Each structure stands twice: as C-alpha cells, then as structure tokens.
Amino acid sequence: MGLFYEAVARPAFLRVSGSDWGGAVSPEDEDRYIAEHVRPVDGPVLDLGAGAGRWTAVIAETVGAERLVALDAALPMLNVLRERLPEVPSVLASAAELPFEDASLGAVVCWNALQAFYADAGAAIAEVSRVLRPGGTFTLMTFRRSDDPVYRYFQSAHRFPQHQGGLQLFDLDDLKRWLADAGLTIREESGPGTFVFLTAVRAH
C-alpha cells in the first residue's frame, strides 16, 4: 500500500489538487523547500499531520531526529511512521488541541496535511501559534481552490474515508487571515498552480 501511495496515489492527488499537470513540483522541490525554510529557534520541532513519515524523514535530516516530534490523528499512519523512524517520538492527537505547553516549540511543519483537517484548520493554526516560541517558524504546504469553477469541481471530487463529501480546499485569503489573527507573519509565499507554499514567523 505504501508503494502504491508513493508511486500512484500521491502523484495523482498532487496533479489534481495542485493543478500540476506539467509536473512543476517534484518531490525534490518539496524536500528542498522544507530544508531551506525550516529555521527553528531553540526548542523541539513538530511535524504536524505527519502521516506515514514521508516528510518527517526530511525534517529529521534538516534539524536532527533528536529535536523532532511527529503528531497525527490516525493511529495506522503513526504505526507506519514508528516502524520507519523509530528514533522520532510520535504523538496521537488532534491538530486543534495540541498537547504542548505555550511557547514550547521552536518550529512547526505541516506538509500536505492542513486540508486533511479542513474544518479545524483555523483552530489548528491558532494552536500552532500558541505552542511556538517567539521567532519560531511555521512551514506548510497545502492547496487553494482553483479560480475556475469547472476545475474546482474536479478538485472537490476526491473522496477519502474522512471526507466522504469530497475534498475541501482553501481560499488563500482565509489562510492569510487565520495566520494574521494568530500572530504569525508570512515570510515567504509561493507555489505554482493551486499549490500553496508558506512560511510564517511567530511574532516576538
């Protein structure tokens, strides 16, 4: 299943959700973005919505496994991650109620995961800000709704066990408002098609 996901399911998901039919974003591009933009202050680094650990491994290479904590709400995913990266502590919890003290983390990464808890995205961003130390970074990749109503239909046509009504994606203005309301300042914003790459910093 893991091989099918990496070779078939995930590339197809990226093409549709990111409008990436020309292959503008490669796995190497994603890994490079994480490595270049995760610049934590002192403290642990959280991989939020870590899934099976694909990007947890990249973060571990960047900041060191001894500084990293992985969190996901799905135990089957965490079981795969624990087998894959036994040196990284993992936590089963909701993104909307992070089990960490205020200002206790140096950085948070949420890669290709925010859309998985769409209804709680605003609350999750507020929680990220709460647990970040001043100057800490929040690095994410997700997707925005297409401006084309026909293409929006194809984006929303994806069905997942937790999203039987179809995939929901973001309006960029909503993401920016949630970040601003949480006291997070955008330092970098990019992404071709309907990809959203963002790095924000917690205010001092």
N, C-alpha and C positions, 0 to 999 in steps of 0.2 A: 504494500500500500504506500509506503514511504517513497519507493522508487517511482511509482505511478504519479504520486503527487508532485514530486520534483520535476519529472520529465514531461508530464502531460497536463495535469490539472492546474498546477500553479501558473505555468506559462499561458495557458488559455485564459485563466482568470485575469492575469495582468493585461493581456491583449484587449479583453473586453472592458474591464473596469478603467484601465488607463488610456484607452483609445490608442493602443500601442501596436498597431498592425504593421508598422515598419520596423519594429524591433529597436526603437530608440533607447530603451532602457534595458540593459543587460544585468544579470546577477552581479557581474563585476562592478557595474556602475553603482548598484545598491550598496555593495560591500565598501566601495571606496567612499561613498557619502558618509556612511557610519563612521569609518575610520578617521575621516577628515573633520567631522563636526562634533563628535562626542569629546568634549573637553571638560571633564568633571573637576569641580573643586574638591577639597578634601571630603572624604566620605564614600560610602558604597554607591554602586551604580545599579539601577534597577532595569531589567528587561521586562517591560510591561506588556502582557499578552504574548508571552514568549513562545507559545505553541510547542512544537516538537524540537525547538532549539536551533533552527537553521541560522538565525542571526545572533543567537546567544553566543555561538562559537566565534562569530566575527567580533562581537563586543569583547569577549574574553581575550582574544588576541590583541585587541586595542588597549584595554585598560588593565588586563590581568584577571584571571579567574578568581583570585583571592579577594577581589573587590566587588565581585558581581553577585547579584541575586536575581533569579528568574521567577516570574509570577504569571500564573494563568488560572482561569476559572474552570478549565477542563482537565480532570484527572488523567484521562487517557493520553492527552498530549504531554502532560508533565511526566508520566511514566516513561514515555519515549525519550524525553529530554534527560531524565535522570540516568537512563541507560547510556545515552550518547555522551553526556557530560557529567559524570558522577562527581567531579570536583566542584561543580557550581551548585550552591544551595538553591532549593526551589520551594516556592510557597503556593499553596492552593488558596486563592482569594479572589474577591471581586475588585475590578478596577475602580469601582465607585466608592469603595471603602478600603483604602489601602492600610494594611496592618503595620504602619510605621509611624514613628513619632514625628512631630513637627520639625522641619529643618534638619532631617537626619540623613538625607541622601545627597550625594554630590552630582548625580546626573540621572536622567530617566530616558530610556529609549522605548518607543512604541512603534514598531516597524510592521507595516502591513497588517495592523491589528485593530486600529481605532474603529473601523467600520464594523468589526465583529460585535462590538457593544454600542451600536449606534445610539440607542435610546439613553444610554448613560454617558455619552461622550462628554457633554458639558460638565457633569459631575466628576468624571474621571480627570479632566484637565484641571479642575479646581483642586482635586486631591493631589495631583502631581505638583502643583504649585505649593500646596501645604507642606509636603514632605521634602521639597527641595531646599537646600541651603542657598542663601543669597549668592548670586553669581553662578549657580548651578544651571546646567543646560537640559532642555527638553527637546529631543530629536525624534521626529516622526516621519513616516511615510504612510499616506492614505490616498484616497481618491475623491475627486469632486464630481458632482453631477455634470453631465455634458450640457452645453447650451442648446444643443439640437434635441428637440422633443422626441424625435424618432430614435435617436441614439440612446436617449435616457431610458426608453422602453427596453432596449437590449441590455443596458446595464442592470436594470431592476429585475430582469427575467431570471437571474441566477437564483437557484433555490438551495438552501442549506438546512440542515436539521434545526438550527436555532433561528432560521429566517424563512419560515415556510411561505410568508407573504412576499418574498423577493428581497433582493439585496437593496439596502438603502445607503446612499452616498451623500456627501456633504455639499452644502453651499459654502464657498470659500469665505464669504462674509460671516457666516456663523462660526466657523473655526477661528477666525481672527477676533471676533467679539468674545468668544469664550477665553481665548488666550489673554486678551487685554483685561477682561474682568478679573482674571485670576492673578494679575500682576506679572504676566510673562510678556517680554518684549521680543518680537521677531527679529532675529539677527540675520537669517538667510531664508529665502523663499525661492523655490524653483520647481521645475518639473514639466516635461513635455506632455502634450495631450491633456488628459484629465488626471495625471499624476499630481500629487501634492507632496513635495519635499519641504519640510520646515524645520528650522532650529530656532528655539526661543530661549531666552535667558531670564532667570528669576531675578527680580529687582532686588537691589541691596536695601 
